[in-house]
Amino acid sequence: MTHCFSNDYPSRQANAARALALDRQRAEEKRKEQKESLQDLNARRRLDVERQLVRIFTPIPRPHEHLPVYCQRLNVDLTVTTRQVRKHKGAKGEPILFVEIDSVHQPSDPCSVNMAALLSFDAAWARDLSRELLSKLTWPRVCALASAGVVARVLWSHYGILLRRRLPTHDLGLPLVGHTFEIKQESLEGWVNRVLKDKQAYLAHYFYSHTVLLRHELYMKHVHRAELDGKLCPFYPRGLSRLIGENSIIVLPGGKGHHKHKRLRGKLLSSLGPQYVLSIIPEIMAMIRQMLDGLVKDTERQGYAKFQPAATNLAARVSVLPIAAGLEDADQQRFQTLLDTALLGLYALPINLGRFSAHGRALIARHDIDEIISKAMASPNKHRQNIVADLAKDSKDGHGFTKEEISDTLFSLLVAGKMTTSEAFPFLLVQLYKHPSWIPRIASESLEMTNPEENSATLRFVREAMRLKPPAGAFRRVNRTEVVDLGEHGVVPRGCPMAIDLRADLKDMGQTFDPERWLTEAKDKFTVFGGNQPHECIGKHLALVELQLFARILCREYNFQVMNMTEVVNPGNPINRTYKDGCRVKFSKQ
C-alpha cells in the first residue's frame, strides 16, 4: 500500500505542476489579451451564430449621441452598452463602448461599418499622443512654449494687417509700441507733419493701435459722406476710451439714423450754447484777472513767472465752471484736483494697477468725479444754472440724460476743454508778444459781447493763432462694417481707425501770421473745431469767448514779456510741443 502510494505521488505532483503551468499560461494569455491595443480590439469581429452580430469596441466622446445617428444614416440596427476595461493590473478601469450591429441590415459596403472602428483608433491615437507629450513636458518647456505663444500673438496682432490688399503707404514701427516712442520724443504734431509730408494717407501704429493718417482734403473727398450717413464711429486710444466711458456723446456714432447722439447733442448745445456762455462772462473775466494778478506777484517775487501752469489751471477752472456751478467751494476745488489726476493717466500705458500706476490712479479719480456729478444731480442749486441739472431734466430738446450719460459726457467735455484751451493760451500770448502792433487794436475793443463769433480784431487774431497751432490737430474715426476706399491712395481695412489731420490744410493757407486773412476767407475753412461733421466741438463757443476775453484783458490792463520761446516736448502730453520751462514770462500791471 505504501509502495503504491509512493509510485502514484510523482505522477500526481507532475499533473499538479502541469495544471499550475496551464493556469499561469491562461492568466498570462488573459493579461496579454487585456493589453492588446485598441486598434487590434477594433479590428477583431466575432460572429454570433444565432443573431449574426458584429461587435466593436469604440472609445469615442458621447458615443450614445454620435453612433446612433451614424448608424441611422447607414440604415442599420445597433445595441449600445458600456464596459469597464483595465489595460493592466491595478490600473483604473476605462469606459469602453460595446456596440452590437445587426449584420442582416449592414450596408453592402463594409467600409461604412469600419468607420466606428476608425473613430475609435483616432481617439485612442490622440489620447496616447497627448499623454506622451505631457510626460515629456517640464516647467521650463511649458514656460518656453507659453512665451513663444505670447510673442507670436504680439507679432501677429501688430504685423498681421500687412496681409491686407491695397494698403496705403505704411510703416508699423516696433512690435506693440509702434512709433509711440518717436512721438514722445518729437510730439505727435511734429511726427505727423514729418510722415505726412508729400502724402495723403499713411498707415502707422502708435498709442497701441493701428491708425491710417489722412489729410482733411482726402477725408472730405472719400470719407465725409460716410460720416454724414452715420457709418463712422469716433475712436480713441484704449486708455482714453476706458476713462471716457461708453456712454459719452463723443464716442457715440453720429449722423443719419443715430437718434441717441442727436438727442444728446441737442440738449448739450442748448445748455452750452452762445446764450449761456455769454451769461458767464463776468465769472470768466474774474478768473482771468486772478490768474494774471498771480503772474504779476510771481514776477515781483522771483523776477519771472511760469505762464503754462497758470494757463492750464485757468482752462481747468473755466471748463469746470458750467458743470460745477452751484457746488460748494470745497467740491469745486476737489473737482479740479481730480481732473488733473485723471489727465495724467490719459496717455500712460493702459495697465490698471490701482494707485500703483498712472492709469489706475486716473480711473480712481474718474470714479470720484462721478460721485461729485451724482451729488450735483441729487441736490441741484436752484439759484444757479447748472448743466448737470439741465441735462437730467426732460425738455423740448428730448428726454433727460441718464446718470451714466451725464457722467461720461461731462468728463469728456472737461478733458477736451482743459487740454485744448490750455494749449491755445501760450501760443496766443507769444503771438501777441511777437506782433505788438495788434495790442492797441485788441485793447480798444469792448469786454462785452453779443455773439462769440462776432467779427472783431480779437476774433481774427485768435483764429489766426489757432490756425497755425491747432490745440487738437486731428480727430479719429473708424468704420466697423466695411472698408473705406481712398481711391488711388489705398484702402482702409474694416475696423482700422483713421486720424483726420487738420494741420496740413490749415497751414497750406499760408505760413505767415496774418489775422486779416479772416476778413475774406470763408468761415468753413476754419476747421480747428472739427469742421462740418456730426461731432463738431460742442464747447467751441466757450473756448472762443475765453480766448478773446483773455486777449482783451491782457492788452488793456497788463504789460508782459516772453523770456523764452523755445519749444520742447512734454512726455506727459506729447500731442503738441510746449514752451521750455513752462513758458517763462514777466508781468506787470499798466
SEPA-573743 format. One record per residue (C-alpha): residue number from 1; x, y, z. Coordinates in pm, 1 decimal, padded with zeros to 6 digits, m for minus. Example, Ala and Ser with C-alpha at 12.3 -4.5 7.8 and 13.67 -1.06 7.14 Angstrom:
BEGIN
  seq        px        py        pz
    1   01230.0  m00450.0   00780.0
    2   01367.0  m00106.0   00714.0
This chain:
BEGIN
  seq        px        py        pz
    1   00000.0   00000.0   00000.0
    2   00278.1   00228.2   00090.4
    3   00464.3   00132.7  m00220.5
    4   00165.9   00202.6  m00442.9
    5   00118.0   00546.5  m00290.2
    6   00481.6   00628.7  m00342.1
    7   00457.7   00528.1  m00710.2
    8   00147.6   00745.4  m00774.2
    9   00281.2   01050.3  m00589.9
   10   00523.6   01169.5  m00861.5
   11   00256.2   01146.0  m01127.5
   12   00012.0   01346.4  m00919.1
   13   00280.2   01604.3  m00848.6
   14   00357.3   01630.5  m01218.8
   15  m00011.4   01669.6  m01302.2
   16  m00043.4   01947.6  m01043.4
   17   00259.5   02124.5  m01188.1
   18   00117.9   02096.8  m01539.9
   19  m00219.0   02230.7  m01416.8
   20  m00047.9   02518.5  m01241.6
   21   00156.9   02595.9  m01552.1
   22  m00159.7   02581.1  m01762.7
   23  m00336.7   02820.7  m01524.6
   24  m00042.2   03056.7  m01541.7
   25  m00039.1   03032.2  m01918.5
   26  m00410.4   03109.9  m01933.4
   27  m00368.4   03400.8  m01691.0
   28  m00079.4   03532.1  m01898.9
   29  m00284.3   03499.4  m02217.3
   30  m00568.9   03681.7  m02044.5
   31  m00336.9   03961.8  m01937.8
   32  m00193.0   03981.9  m02289.1
   33  m00544.7   03994.2  m02426.5
   34  m00628.6   04286.8  m02196.3
   35  m00309.2   04465.6  m02302.5
   36  m00384.1   04436.8  m02670.4
   37  m00401.6   04772.8  m02843.5
   38  m00736.0   04933.1  m02913.3
   39  m00651.3   04903.4  m03278.6
   40  m00648.6   04523.2  m03250.5
   41  m00968.6   04526.0  m03043.5
   42  m01143.7   04741.2  m03300.9
   43  m01023.4   04520.4  m03584.2
   44  m01147.9   04199.6  m03421.3
   45  m01501.9   04082.8  m03501.7
   46  m01689.8   03795.7  m03354.7
   47  m01978.7   03643.9  m03539.8
   48  m02270.8   03538.1  m03322.1
   49  m02434.9   03239.0  m03496.4
   50  m02783.8   03294.2  m03351.8
   51  m02813.2   03673.2  m03414.9
   52  m02519.9   03722.3  m03659.2
   53  m02381.5   04020.2  m03465.8
   54  m02072.8   04230.0  m03528.1
   55  m01917.5   04366.9  m03207.0
   56  m01676.7   04664.9  m03198.0
   57  m01501.1   04838.2  m02910.4
   58  m01526.0   05216.1  m02969.5
   59  m01398.9   05468.2  m02706.2
   60  m01531.4   05792.4  m02860.8
   61  m01678.1   06101.8  m02683.7
   62  m02052.1   06094.9  m02614.2
   63  m02098.7   05770.1  m02813.6
   64  m02465.0   05737.1  m02723.3
   65  m02521.1   06058.6  m02920.5
   66  m02288.9   06005.7  m03217.4
   67  m02315.8   05633.3  m03301.5
   68  m02696.2   05607.9  m03322.2
   69  m02702.0   05899.9  m03565.5
   70  m02425.9   05743.1  m03772.1
   71  m02592.2   05402.4  m03781.5
   72  m02928.8   05557.1  m03864.3
   73  m02760.4   05716.8  m04164.3
   74  m02631.2   05370.7  m04263.7
   75  m02975.2   05212.6  m04210.5
   76  m02851.5   04953.7  m03957.1
   77  m02973.7   04838.8  m03614.6
   78  m02747.4   04853.2  m03311.3
   79  m02737.0   04782.7  m02939.5
   80  m02509.5   05000.5  m02719.6
   81  m02364.8   04900.4  m02381.0
   82  m02064.3   05020.3  m02177.9
   83  m01794.7   04808.2  m02012.3
   84  m01501.1   04888.1  m01784.4
   85  m01167.0   04764.6  m01923.8
   86  m00831.5   04771.6  m01739.5
   87  m00518.2   04792.9  m01951.7
   88  m00306.9   04628.3  m01679.4
   89  m00342.4   04500.3  m01327.9
   90  m00404.4   04777.4  m01078.9
   91  m00495.2   05033.1  m01347.0
   92  m00813.8   05233.7  m01328.0
   93  m01091.5   05097.0  m01543.1
   94  m01167.2   05291.8  m01860.7
   95  m01518.9   05306.6  m02005.3
   96  m01526.7   05131.4  m02341.9
   97  m01838.0   05135.9  m02556.7
   98  m01959.0   04792.0  m02669.3
   99  m02164.0   04818.5  m02987.8
  100  m02363.9   04536.2  m03146.8
  101  m02473.6   04594.1  m03506.2
  102  m02722.5   04361.0  m03673.9
  103  m02533.4   04211.7  m03969.1
  104  m02855.8   04139.4  m04158.0
  105  m02910.7   04514.6  m04201.8
  106  m02547.3   04604.5  m04259.1
  107  m02479.8   04804.0  m04575.5
  108  m02308.7   04631.3  m04860.3
  109  m02003.4   04849.7  m04815.9
  110  m01802.8   04709.8  m04521.7
  111  m01600.2   05032.7  m04504.9
  112  m01903.1   05212.3  m04368.1
  113  m01923.3   04975.6  m04072.1
  114  m01549.9   05011.2  m04019.5
  115  m01597.3   05387.5  m03965.5
  116  m01677.4   05324.3  m03599.1
  117  m01353.5   05132.0  m03559.5
  118  m01165.3   05413.4  m03736.1
  119  m01312.6   05670.0  m03496.5
  120  m01205.6   05451.9  m03206.6
  121  m00850.0   05429.8  m03338.3
  122  m00822.5   05809.1  m03396.3
  123  m00946.2   05883.3  m03045.3
  124  m00703.2   05635.9  m02891.2
  125  m00413.0   05769.3  m03101.1
  126  m00485.0   06129.5  m02998.8
  127  m00510.9   06029.5  m02634.0
  128  m00184.7   05835.6  m02643.4
  129  m00010.0   06125.8  m02819.3
  130  m00130.4   06378.6  m02563.0
  131  m00013.0   06153.0  m02278.2
  132   00326.4   06114.7  m02440.6
  133   00362.8   06490.9  m02483.5
  134   00256.9   06558.5  m02126.2
  135   00505.3   06304.5  m01996.2
  136   00790.0   06487.8  m02172.4
  137   00688.0   06842.1  m02075.7
  138   00874.4   07018.5  m01796.1
  139   00809.7   07357.6  m01639.9
  140   01090.9   07525.7  m01838.1
  141   00947.8   07381.8  m02159.0
  142   00595.8   07492.3  m02064.7
  143   00721.4   07845.6  m01994.4
  144   00912.5   07848.2  m02323.2
  145   00604.4   07737.8  m02518.2
  146   00387.6   07997.4  m02341.7
  147   00642.2   08271.5  m02414.8
  148   00659.8   08167.9  m02778.4
  149   00280.9   08182.0  m02798.4
  150   00270.9   08531.4  m02648.6
  151   00541.4   08655.2  m02885.9
  152   00361.3   08503.0  m03184.1
  153   00035.2   08666.7  m03080.1
  154   00200.7   09007.3  m03037.6
  155   00371.1   08984.0  m03376.6
  156   00051.2   08872.7  m03547.4
  157  m00160.7   09146.6  m03389.9
  158   00098.7   09405.7  m03491.5
  159   00200.2   09292.6  m03842.2
  160  m00096.7   09076.7  m03948.9
  161  m00266.5   09378.0  m04107.1
  162   00005.6   09383.7  m04373.4
  163  m00163.6   09083.8  m04540.4
  164  m00450.0   09312.3  m04648.6
  165  m00452.7   09431.7  m05006.9
  166  m00416.3   09789.0  m05135.2
  167  m00294.9   09933.7  m04808.1
  168  m00182.6   10297.3  m04803.5
  169   00185.9   10376.8  m04763.9
  170   00278.3   10221.8  m04431.3
  171   00538.4   10181.7  m04156.3
  172   00429.1   09999.9  m03838.9
  173   00746.2   10054.8  m03638.7
  174   00839.4   09828.2  m03347.3
  175   00608.7   09548.1  m03223.5
  176   00347.6   09653.5  m02967.5
  177   00467.5   10015.4  m02926.4
  178   00496.4   10111.9  m03292.9
  179   00600.7   10477.9  m03321.1
  180   00490.9   10577.8  m02969.2
  181   00847.8   10642.4  m02850.3
  182   00918.9   10859.3  m03154.8
  183   00606.8   11064.3  m03081.4
  184   00712.0   11115.7  m02719.9
  185   01044.8   11246.4  m02847.3
  186   00922.7   11483.2  m03118.8
  187   00549.0   11526.5  m03029.0
  188   00252.8   11395.3  m03225.0
  189   00228.1   11726.9  m03407.3
  190   00588.1   11713.0  m03531.3
  191   00576.5   11341.5  m03613.4
  192   00256.6   11371.9  m03818.8
  193   00393.9   11672.3  m04008.0
  194   00701.7   11466.9  m04093.9
  195   00539.5   11139.3  m04203.5
  196   00251.6   11305.4  m04392.4
  197   00484.7   11529.8  m04589.5
  198   00400.3   11482.5  m04959.1
  199   00148.6   11208.4  m04868.1
  200  m00230.9   11198.3  m04848.1
  201  m00262.7   10877.7  m04642.9
  202  m00022.8   10685.1  m04419.2
  203  m00076.6   10365.2  m04216.2
  204   00115.5   10358.3  m03886.6
  205   00097.6   10213.5  m03536.3
  206   00110.1   10444.8  m03231.9
  207  m00056.5   10477.9  m02893.3
  208  m00104.3   10096.6  m02904.0
  209  m00330.9   10079.2  m03212.7
  210  m00310.4   10083.6  m03592.2
  211  m00414.9   10413.8  m03748.2
  212  m00439.2   10548.0  m04101.8
  213  m00343.7   10916.3  m04108.1
  214  m00549.5   11117.0  m04358.7
  215  m00530.4   11474.3  m04474.7
  216  m00854.5   11665.2  m04426.6
  217  m00878.3   11720.9  m04801.3
  218  m00878.3   11344.2  m04865.8
  219  m01131.4   11295.3  m04583.8
  220  m01372.7   11541.2  m04745.4
  221  m01338.3   11365.8  m05081.0
  222  m01372.2   10999.1  m04980.0
  223  m01487.3   10970.9  m04616.6
  224  m01707.0   11269.1  m04527.2
  225  m02016.6   11128.2  m04699.1
  226  m01993.7   10809.5  m04491.9
  227  m01962.3   11025.7  m04178.1
  228  m02284.8   11211.6  m04258.1
  229  m02459.5   10881.8  m04337.7
  230  m02379.7   10751.1  m03988.8
  231  m02134.9   10478.2  m04094.5
  232  m01840.6   10600.2  m03886.4
  233  m01776.6   10596.0  m03511.9
  234  m01531.6   10805.0  m03309.2
  235  m01223.9   10615.0  m03195.8
  236  m00986.1   10684.4  m02908.1
  237  m00678.0   10508.1  m02767.9
  238  m00750.5   10225.9  m02524.5
  239  m00658.6   10414.1  m02208.9
  240  m00853.0   10724.8  m02307.1
  241  m01165.8   10533.3  m02413.2
  242  m01167.5   10344.9  m02081.3
  243  m01153.6   10674.4  m01892.5
  244  m01416.0   10847.8  m02105.0
  245  m01673.1   10569.4  m02081.1
  246  m01901.6   10411.1  m02337.7
  247  m02196.5   10649.7  m02283.6
  248  m02020.8   10974.7  m02368.5
  249  m02152.2   11172.2  m02662.4
  250  m01803.8   11192.7  m02811.5
  251  m01782.7   10812.9  m02852.0
  252  m02136.0   10756.8  m02986.1
  253  m02181.6   10722.2  m03363.3
  254  m02340.4   11031.2  m03515.6
  255  m02505.6   11123.8  m03842.1
  256  m02806.7   10978.6  m04018.7
  257  m03006.7   10723.6  m03817.6
  258  m02833.7   10778.7  m03481.9
  259  m03113.0   10940.7  m03281.0
  260  m02945.7   10899.1  m02941.5
  261  m02648.1   11108.6  m03046.2
  262  m02876.6   11369.6  m03198.9
  263  m03082.5   11395.2  m02878.5
  264  m02780.4   11425.8  m02651.3
  265  m02611.3   11680.1  m02877.1
  266  m02927.9   11890.4  m02896.6
  267  m02955.6   11912.6  m02519.4
  268  m02586.7   11993.1  m02479.1
  269  m02597.2   12269.8  m02738.3
  270  m02894.0   12427.1  m02561.8
  271  m02701.2   12416.3  m02232.2
  272  m02361.3   12523.6  m02368.2
  273  m02484.4   12749.4  m02647.0
  274  m02388.0   13113.3  m02706.5
  275  m02656.9   13250.0  m02474.5
  276  m02534.4   13054.6  m02172.2
  277  m02166.8   13123.1  m02245.4
  278  m02230.2   13497.8  m02269.7
  279  m02411.7   13485.9  m01934.7
  280  m02099.4   13364.9  m01750.0
  281  m01863.1   13628.0  m01897.5
  282  m01828.2   13813.2  m01561.5
  283  m01708.8   13496.3  m01389.2
  284  m01465.3   13414.0  m01669.0
  285  m01324.5   13767.7  m01651.9
  286  m01274.1   13736.3  m01276.1
  287  m01082.2   13409.8  m01323.4
  288  m00861.5   13562.6  m01595.0
  289  m00773.5   13864.7  m01380.0
  290  m00699.8   13640.3  m01083.7
  291  m00461.4   13435.0  m01298.1
  292  m00284.6   13742.7  m01442.5
  293  m00253.1   13904.7  m01099.3
  294  m00087.8   13587.9  m00976.0
  295   00167.4   13613.6  m01258.7
  296   00238.9   13973.2  m01156.6
  297   00306.2   13865.0  m00796.6
  298   00533.6   13581.1  m00910.5
  299   00730.2   13825.0  m01126.4
  300   00772.8   14066.9  m00836.2
  301   00885.3   13786.9  m00605.0
  302   01130.1   13593.5  m00826.4
  303   01180.7   13803.2  m01137.7
  304   00973.8   13579.9  m01365.6
  305   00657.7   13369.1  m01375.6
  306   00561.9   13042.6  m01547.8
  307   00271.4   13101.0  m01780.7
  308   00193.4   12739.0  m01884.2
  309   00089.1   12607.9  m01539.5
  310  m00123.4   12918.5  m01482.2
  311  m00291.6   12878.8  m01822.9
  312  m00361.0   12510.2  m01757.0
  313  m00519.9   12594.1  m01423.5
  314  m00731.9   12868.1  m01583.1
  315  m00853.1   12633.9  m01858.7
  316  m00949.8   12374.5  m01597.4
  317  m01140.4   12626.9  m01384.5
  318  m01332.7   12765.2  m01681.5
  319  m01420.0   12419.0  m01815.6
  320  m01540.7   12313.1  m01470.3
  321  m01744.0   12633.6  m01420.7
  322  m02053.4   12536.8  m01626.6
  323  m02054.3   12188.9  m01471.6
  324  m01974.6   12256.5  m01107.4
  325  m02156.3   12591.4  m01080.9
  326  m02354.7   12594.2  m00759.4
  327  m02139.1   12334.7  m00584.9
  328  m01962.5   12420.2  m00263.8
  329  m01614.0   12571.0  m00295.9
  330  m01453.2   12260.5  m00145.9
  331  m01622.1   12037.5  m00404.2
  332  m01518.7   12268.0  m00689.1
  333  m01155.5   12262.8  m00573.4
  334  m01162.5   11883.8  m00535.1
  335  m01320.4   11858.3  m00879.6
  336  m01021.7   12037.5  m01035.8
  337  m00767.9   11829.6  m00841.7
  338  m00931.2   11503.6  m00951.4
  339  m00938.7   11623.6  m01311.0
  340  m00562.8   11688.4  m01301.1
  341  m00503.9   11335.2  m01170.6
  342  m00724.7   11184.9  m01440.9
  343  m00544.8   11374.7  m01717.4
  344  m00207.1   11235.0  m01609.0
  345  m00328.9   10885.0  m01698.0
  346  m00463.3   10961.7  m02045.0
  347  m00150.1   10867.2  m02238.9
  348   00005.0   10633.2  m01984.7
  349   00035.8   10260.8  m02052.3
  350  m00323.7   10129.9  m02014.1
  351  m00248.7   09898.0  m01720.8
  352  m00470.0   09924.6  m01414.6
  353  m00264.0   09861.6  m01100.8
  354  m00476.6   10081.4  m00880.3
  355  m00277.5   10353.7  m00706.8
  356   00048.2   10194.7  m00826.5
  357   00003.8   10301.8  m01192.9
  358  m00084.6   10632.2  m01358.4
  359  m00374.7   10473.2  m01544.4
  360  m00506.6   10314.3  m01226.0
  361  m00491.7   10645.8  m01037.9
  362  m00675.4   10811.6  m01326.0
  363  m00955.7   10553.9  m01305.6
  364  m00986.7   10613.0  m00930.8
  365  m01006.1   10989.1  m00989.1
  366  m01268.8   10932.2  m01257.2
  367  m01480.0   10736.1  m01006.9
  368  m01455.6   11021.2  m00754.6
  369  m01559.2   11271.9  m01023.9
  370  m01867.0   11058.7  m01092.6
  371  m01959.8   11084.3  m00724.7
  372  m01942.8   11465.3  m00735.3
  373  m02156.3   11472.8  m01050.5
  374  m02409.1   11239.8  m00884.9
  375  m02418.7   11475.8  m00587.2
  376  m02494.8   11768.7  m00817.4
  377  m02774.0   11567.3  m00982.2
  378  m02927.6   11470.2  m00648.1
  379  m02931.7   11819.9  m00496.2
  380  m02909.2   12088.3  m00767.0
  381  m02865.8   12453.6  m00670.2
  382  m03187.2   12630.8  m00770.4
  383  m03019.7   12974.8  m00758.4
  384  m02753.8   12893.2  m01020.0
  385  m02781.2   12737.2  m01362.5
  386  m02603.8   12404.3  m01354.4
  387  m02556.8   12196.6  m01667.8
  388  m02574.7   11874.8  m01467.5
  389  m02926.9   11962.2  m01356.5
  390  m03022.1   12085.7  m01704.6
  391  m02916.0   11763.1  m01872.8
  392  m03104.7   11547.9  m01623.3
  393  m03436.8   11721.5  m01696.4
  394  m03676.4   11646.7  m01980.8
  395  m03721.1   11936.2  m02221.1
  396  m03831.5   12017.1  m02573.0
  397  m03487.5   11900.4  m02687.3
  398  m03556.9   11546.9  m02566.8
  399  m03555.9   11321.3  m02264.2
  400  m03309.1   11387.0  m01986.5
  401  m02969.1   11219.6  m01978.1
  402  m02920.9   10909.3  m01767.1
  403  m02667.7   10918.3  m01484.2
  404  m02412.5   10727.6  m01694.5
  405  m02462.0   10953.4  m01997.3
  406  m02415.6   11265.9  m01784.9
  407  m02102.5   11135.7  m01610.0
  408  m01932.1   11011.1  m01926.7
  409  m02025.3   11313.2  m02138.7
  410  m01929.6   11578.1  m01885.8
  411  m01598.6   11410.0  m01809.5
  412  m01512.0   11405.7  m02180.0
  413  m01605.5   11774.8  m02208.5
  414  m01383.1   11852.9  m01910.6
  415  m01089.9   11672.3  m02069.9
  416  m01141.5   11837.6  m02408.2
  417  m01187.1   12183.7  m02257.4
  418  m00878.8   12169.4  m02040.7
  419  m00643.0   12003.7  m02288.6
  420  m00730.4   12215.1  m02592.5
  421  m00770.1   12563.7  m02443.0
  422  m00465.6   12525.8  m02219.5
  423  m00258.1   12460.0  m02534.4
  424  m00401.4   12766.9  m02710.4
  425  m00322.8   13021.6  m02435.6
  426   00062.1   13012.0  m02454.7
  427   00074.9   13035.8  m02834.9
  428  m00174.2   13323.8  m02828.4
  429   00042.3   13504.9  m02572.3
  430   00358.3   13452.4  m02779.7
  431   00190.2   13583.4  m03095.3
  432   00073.1   13894.7  m02910.5
  433   00430.9   13948.4  m02794.2
  434   00566.0   13895.6  m03148.7
  435   00309.2   14130.0  m03307.7
  436   00279.5   14429.3  m03072.5
  437   00104.8   14636.9  m03340.6
  438  m00212.9   14438.3  m03271.8
  439  m00214.0   14512.0  m02897.8
  440  m00375.4   14860.8  m02922.0
  441  m00641.9   14733.4  m03163.5
  442  m00736.0   14447.2  m02932.4
  443  m00722.0   14664.9  m02619.8
  444  m00966.4   14913.3  m02771.0
  445  m01242.9   14654.4  m02811.1
  446  m01515.8   14614.7  m02550.7
  447  m01521.4   14333.9  m02297.9
  448  m01890.3   14289.3  m02364.1
  449  m02000.1   14053.9  m02641.4
  450  m02323.9   13991.5  m02823.9
  451  m02200.8   13686.1  m03016.2
  452  m01897.4   13461.4  m02956.7
  453  m01818.0   13475.9  m03330.3
  454  m01887.7   13845.1  m03383.6
  455  m01634.6   13987.6  m03631.7
  456  m01359.8   14173.7  m03446.4
  457  m00983.6   14221.5  m03447.4
  458  m00960.2   13997.3  m03141.5
  459  m01153.5   13713.9  m03305.3
  460  m00939.7   13732.7  m03619.8
  461  m00620.9   13728.3  m03411.5
  462  m00742.6   13428.2  m03210.2
  463  m00841.5   13238.9  m03525.0
  464  m00506.1   13300.7  m03689.1
  465  m00318.0   13182.4  m03380.5
  466  m00528.5   12864.9  m03366.0
  467  m00481.2   12808.3  m03740.3
  468  m00103.4   12796.7  m03710.7
  469  m00112.8   12579.4  m03396.3
  470  m00443.5   12392.1  m03358.6
  471  m00489.2   12269.0  m02999.0
  472  m00642.3   11944.7  m03128.9
  473  m00491.5   11887.3  m03469.3
  474  m00682.9   11570.8  m03560.7
  475  m00992.7   11363.9  m03488.6
  476  m01030.6   10986.3  m03512.7
  477  m01295.4   10777.8  m03686.3
  478  m01345.4   10408.0  m03762.1
  479  m01575.7   10212.3  m03993.8
  480  m01653.3   09880.8  m03822.7
  481  m01869.2   09732.7  m04100.3
  482  m01685.3   09786.9  m04428.0
  483  m01358.9   09902.6  m04581.5
  484  m01304.7   10266.6  m04676.2
  485  m01182.1   10317.5  m05031.9
  486  m00944.9   10613.1  m05067.5
  487  m00913.1   10580.9  m05443.0
  488  m00555.0   10584.9  m05567.1
  489  m00429.2   10626.1  m05210.6
  490  m00533.1   10275.9  m05099.8
  491  m00797.1   10112.3  m04882.3
  492  m00852.8   10143.1  m04507.6
  493  m00927.0   09791.2  m04369.5
  494  m01254.1   09734.0  m04188.1
  495  m01218.6   09826.3  m03821.9
  496  m00891.5   10016.4  m03867.8
  497  m00903.4   10367.5  m03712.4
  498  m00845.2   10679.7  m03920.7
  499  m00690.4   11001.4  m03786.5
  500  m00800.1   11301.0  m03992.4
  501  m00525.0   11561.8  m03973.4
  502  m00634.2   11927.0  m03974.2
  503  m00292.5   12091.3  m03951.6
  504  m00171.2   12044.2  m04308.2
  505  m00473.0   12202.4  m04478.9
  506  m00476.1   12492.3  m04231.0
  507  m00106.4   12563.3  m04284.1
  508  m00148.4   12541.3  m04660.4
  509  m00347.0   12866.6  m04632.7
  510  m00016.4   13043.6  m04560.5
  511   00290.3   13019.4  m04339.6
  512   00287.7   13383.5  m04229.3
  513   00085.9   13516.9  m03935.8
  514  m00186.2   13733.9  m04091.9
  515  m00513.5   13773.9  m03897.8
  516  m00658.1   13990.2  m04173.8
  517  m00695.3   13682.8  m04394.7
  518  m01014.0   13605.1  m04198.7
  519  m01180.9   13912.4  m04346.2
  520  m01207.7   13729.2  m04677.4
  521  m01159.6   13359.4  m04601.0
  522  m01478.3   13154.0  m04588.2
  523  m01590.7   13058.9  m04238.9
  524  m01599.4   12686.5  m04323.3
  525  m01222.5   12688.1  m04381.9
  526  m01168.2   12737.5  m04008.4
  527  m01173.7   12365.5  m03927.8
  528  m00994.4   12388.4  m03590.9
  529  m01310.7   12269.5  m03412.3
  530  m01364.8   11974.2  m03648.7
  531  m01541.9   12136.7  m03941.1
  532  m01881.4   12043.7  m04078.3
  533  m01942.3   11698.3  m03929.1
  534  m02173.8   11543.5  m03665.5
  535  m01910.0   11562.2  m03390.2
  536  m01806.4   11925.0  m03431.3
  537  m01675.7   12060.3  m03099.2
  538  m01963.3   12140.0  m02862.0
  539  m01754.3   12373.0  m02646.0
  540  m01627.0   12596.1  m02927.4
  541  m01830.1   12898.9  m02812.9
  542  m01689.8   12872.3  m02460.5
  543  m01334.2   12840.8  m02597.8
  544  m01368.7   13141.7  m02830.1
  545  m01514.7   13363.6  m02556.4
  546  m01246.8   13254.9  m02309.6
  547  m00958.6   13326.9  m02550.2
  548  m01098.9   13662.7  m02665.8
  549  m01155.1   13783.3  m02310.1
  550  m00801.8   13678.3  m02216.6
  551  m00650.9   13873.5  m02508.8
  552  m00853.5   14189.3  m02440.2
  553  m00790.8   14197.3  m02064.1
  554  m00420.1   14123.9  m02117.1
  555  m00377.2   14403.7  m02373.0
  556  m00586.0   14656.1  m02175.9
  557  m00454.4   14609.4  m01822.9
  558  m00110.3   14441.6  m01823.3
  559   00242.6   14469.4  m01959.7
  560   00414.5   14141.5  m02044.5
  561   00733.0   13995.9  m02185.8
  562   00802.1   13639.1  m02302.8
  563   01151.1   13542.0  m02187.1
  564   01196.8   13206.1  m02364.6
  565   01011.5   13089.8  m02676.7
  566   01197.9   12759.2  m02722.8
  567   00957.2   12469.7  m02786.5
  568   01003.8   12127.4  m02624.1
  569   00802.9   11804.8  m02590.5
  570   00611.4   11723.0  m02273.5
  571   00622.8   11339.6  m02232.8
  572   00309.2   11350.7  m02017.5
  573   00111.4   11511.6  m02300.7
  574   00302.2   11460.3  m02627.6
  575   00026.7   11589.5  m02856.6
  576   00172.8   11937.8  m02913.5
  577   00509.3   12093.5  m02839.1
  578   00513.1   12331.9  m02543.4
  579   00741.9   12616.1  m02440.6
  580   01052.7   12539.8  m02237.0
  581   01045.0   12585.6  m01858.5
  582   00669.4   12639.2  m01857.6
  583   00692.8   12948.3  m02082.6
  584   00871.3   13197.0  m01858.3
  585   00727.4   13549.4  m01870.0
  586   00741.4   13883.3  m01688.9
  587   00414.3   14054.2  m01599.2
  588   00326.3   14391.9  m01453.3
  589   00012.1   14598.0  m01429.4
  590  m00025.7   14903.8  m01651.7
